[in-house]
Amino acid sequence: MLLATAELVAERGYQKTTIELIAKTSRVALVTFYEQFSSKEECFLAAFDESVAAAREVFAELLNPEDPWQEQISAGLEIFLEMVVKEQARAKLCIVEAQAAGTASLARYQAMLESVAPKLREGREFNPRSSRLPDGLEVAIAGGIVWLVHQRLLADEVDDLMKLLPEMLQVTLTPYVGELEAGRAADAAQARVAA
C-alpha cells in the first residue's frame, strides 16, 4: 500500500489521491486498508517515513564517514540526485507533496531538512570565521538544494538532474571552504557529470 500511495501521489497529487484508489491500486479491500491505517494522511505519513528510512539506508551504505568532509558532501549530493532519478515517485512524495499534505507532513518535511544540518555544520571547522555564519545556514542550504530538485520534479525534468551537481556543490561548500576551493570541487563534479 505504501508503494501504491507513493505512485498515486506522484501521479495525481495528494489531494486527488483517495483511499479507494490506494486500495484498488494495492489490490486490497477497503477493510484491509482500514486495518492498517485510519486515514489517507496516516498512510501518506507511513509512506513518507518508509521512503526517508530507505534513503537513509542508502546513504549509510554508500557514504564513507572516514572520507574527508568535502568528499562526503560531494558523494552525498550525487547519491541524492541518483536516488531522485531512480525513485521519482518517492521523491515527489517526500519533496513535493509532503509540503501540501497537511501540518504533520510539513513537520516531517522540515525534520528531513534539519536532519542534514549536522553533516553540513561539520564544514564550519574549515572556516576561520564560522562564528559569523548564521545559525540557520545549514537548513537554508538543504532547503535550497531540495528546492532545485522540487522544481525539476514539478516539471517532470529529472533525466538530466545530475547536471545540477556542480552548482549544488558550489553553493553548499562556499560558506565553509571559500569560493575558490568550492569552485575546484564543482569543476571536478562537472568533469564527472560530463564523462
C-alpha positions as CSV (number, residue, x, y, z in Angstrom):
1,M,0.0,0.0,0.0
2,L,2.9,2.4,0.7
3,L,4.3,1.9,-2.8
4,A,0.9,2.4,-4.3
5,T,0.5,5.6,-2.3
6,A,3.8,6.9,-3.5
7,E,3.0,6.2,-7.1
8,L,-0.5,7.6,-6.9
9,V,0.5,10.7,-5.1
10,A,3.3,11.3,-7.6
11,E,0.9,10.9,-10.5
12,R,-2.2,12.6,-9.2
13,G,-1.1,14.7,-6.2
14,Y,-2.0,14.2,-2.6
15,Q,-5.4,15.9,-2.8
16,K,-6.6,13.8,-5.7
17,T,-5.4,10.5,-4.3
18,T,-8.2,8.7,-2.5
19,I,-8.3,5.8,-0.1
20,E,-10.4,3.9,-2.6
21,L,-7.7,4.4,-5.3
22,I,-4.9,3.3,-2.9
23,A,-6.8,0.2,-2.0
24,K,-7.7,-0.6,-5.7
25,T,-4.1,0.0,-6.9
26,S,-2.8,-2.1,-4.0
27,R,-5.4,-4.8,-4.8
28,V,-6.7,-4.9,-1.3
29,A,-10.2,-4.4,0.1
30,L,-11.1,-1.2,1.8
31,V,-11.4,-3.1,5.1
32,T,-7.8,-4.2,4.7
33,F,-6.7,-0.6,4.2
34,Y,-8.6,0.4,7.4
35,E,-7.0,-2.4,9.3
36,Q,-3.6,-0.8,8.6
37,F,-4.4,2.9,8.5
38,S,-7.1,5.1,10.0
39,S,-6.9,7.7,7.2
40,K,-5.2,8.7,3.9
41,E,-3.0,11.1,5.9
42,E,-1.8,8.2,8.1
43,C,-1.0,6.1,5.1
44,F,0.8,9.0,3.4
45,L,2.9,9.7,6.5
46,A,3.8,6.0,6.7
47,A,4.9,6.1,3.0
48,F,6.9,9.3,3.7
49,D,8.6,7.7,6.7
50,E,9.4,4.5,4.8
51,S,10.9,6.5,1.9
52,V,13.1,8.6,4.2
53,A,14.2,5.5,6.0
54,A,15.1,3.7,2.8
55,A,17.1,6.8,1.7
56,R,19.0,6.9,5.0
57,E,19.9,3.2,4.5
58,V,21.3,4.0,1.0
59,F,23.4,6.9,2.4
60,A,24.6,4.8,5.3
61,E,25.7,2.1,2.9
62,L,27.3,4.3,0.3
63,L,28.9,7.1,2.3
64,N,32.2,6.5,4.0
65,P,32.4,8.6,7.2
66,E,36.2,8.3,7.1
67,D,36.4,10.3,3.8
68,P,37.3,14.0,4.0
69,W,34.2,16.1,4.7
70,Q,34.2,17.7,1.2
71,E,34.2,14.3,-0.4
72,Q,31.3,13.2,1.8
73,I,29.3,16.2,0.7
74,S,30.1,15.7,-2.9
75,A,29.2,12.0,-2.7
76,G,26.1,12.7,-0.7
77,L,24.7,15.2,-3.2
78,E,25.5,12.7,-6.0
79,I,23.7,9.9,-4.2
80,F,20.7,12.2,-3.5
81,L,20.4,13.1,-7.2
82,E,20.7,9.5,-8.3
83,M,18.0,8.4,-5.8
84,V,15.7,11.1,-7.1
85,V,16.2,9.9,-10.7
86,K,15.7,6.2,-9.8
87,E,12.9,6.7,-7.2
88,Q,10.8,9.6,-8.8
89,A,7.6,8.6,-7.1
90,R,9.1,8.5,-3.6
91,A,11.0,11.8,-4.4
92,K,7.8,13.5,-5.4
93,L,6.0,12.2,-2.3
94,C,8.8,13.5,0.0
95,I,9.9,16.6,-1.7
96,V,6.7,18.0,-3.5
97,E,3.6,16.5,-1.9
98,A,4.8,16.5,1.6
99,Q,4.6,20.3,1.6
100,A,0.9,20.1,0.5
101,A,-0.4,17.2,2.6
102,G,-1.0,19.0,5.9
103,T,0.8,20.1,9.0
104,A,2.0,16.7,10.1
105,S,3.5,16.1,6.7
106,L,5.1,19.5,6.6
107,A,6.7,18.9,10.0
108,R,8.2,15.7,8.7
109,Y,9.5,17.5,5.6
110,Q,11.1,20.2,7.9
111,A,12.6,17.5,10.1
112,M,14.1,15.8,7.0
113,L,15.8,19.1,6.0
114,E,17.0,19.6,9.6
115,S,18.5,16.1,9.7
116,V,21.0,17.1,7.0
117,A,22.2,20.1,9.1
118,P,24.7,18.3,11.4
119,K,26.7,16.9,8.5
120,L,26.8,20.3,6.8
121,R,27.7,22.0,10.1
122,E,30.8,19.9,10.2
123,G,32.1,22.2,7.5
124,R,32.3,25.1,9.9
125,E,35.6,23.8,11.2
126,F,37.1,24.8,7.8
127,N,36.0,28.5,8.0
128,P,38.0,30.6,10.5
129,R,35.1,33.0,10.7
130,S,32.5,30.3,11.2
131,S,31.1,32.1,14.3
132,R,29.8,34.7,12.0
133,L,27.8,32.3,9.9
134,P,24.0,32.4,10.6
135,D,22.6,29.7,12.9
136,G,20.1,28.6,10.2
137,L,22.6,28.4,7.4
138,E,22.7,24.6,7.1
139,V,18.9,24.2,7.0
140,A,18.8,27.0,4.4
141,I,21.4,25.2,2.2
142,A,19.5,21.9,2.5
143,G,16.2,23.7,1.7
144,G,17.8,25.4,-1.4
145,I,19.2,22.1,-2.7
146,V,15.8,20.4,-2.3
147,W,14.0,23.4,-3.9
148,L,16.1,23.0,-7.0
149,V,15.1,19.3,-7.2
150,H,11.5,20.2,-6.3
151,Q,11.3,22.5,-9.4
152,R,12.6,19.7,-11.7
153,L,10.2,17.2,-10.2
154,L,7.2,19.5,-10.8
155,A,8.3,20.0,-14.4
156,D,9.0,16.2,-14.9
157,E,12.5,17.1,-15.9
158,V,14.7,14.8,-13.8
159,D,16.5,12.9,-16.5
160,D,19.3,15.4,-16.6
161,L,19.2,16.2,-12.9
162,M,22.9,15.2,-12.4
163,K,23.8,18.4,-14.3
164,L,22.8,20.3,-11.1
165,L,25.6,18.7,-9.1
166,P,28.3,21.3,-9.8
167,E,26.1,24.2,-8.9
168,M,24.8,22.4,-5.8
169,L,28.3,21.7,-4.7
170,Q,29.4,25.3,-5.2
171,V,26.5,26.6,-3.2
172,T,27.0,24.0,-0.4
173,L,30.7,24.3,0.0
174,T,31.4,28.1,-0.5
175,P,30.4,29.2,3.0
176,Y,32.7,26.7,4.6
177,V,35.8,26.4,2.3
178,G,35.5,29.6,0.3
179,E,34.6,30.3,-3.3
180,L,38.0,29.1,-4.8
181,E,38.0,25.7,-3.2
182,A,34.3,25.2,-3.8
183,G,34.9,26.1,-7.4
184,R,37.5,23.4,-7.7
185,A,35.1,20.8,-6.3
186,A,32.4,22.0,-8.6
187,D,34.8,21.7,-11.6
188,A,35.7,18.2,-10.6
189,A,32.0,17.4,-10.4
190,Q,31.4,18.9,-13.7
191,A,34.1,16.7,-15.3
192,R,32.4,13.6,-13.7
193,V,29.0,14.7,-14.9
194,A,30.2,15.3,-18.5
195,A,32.1,12.0,-18.7
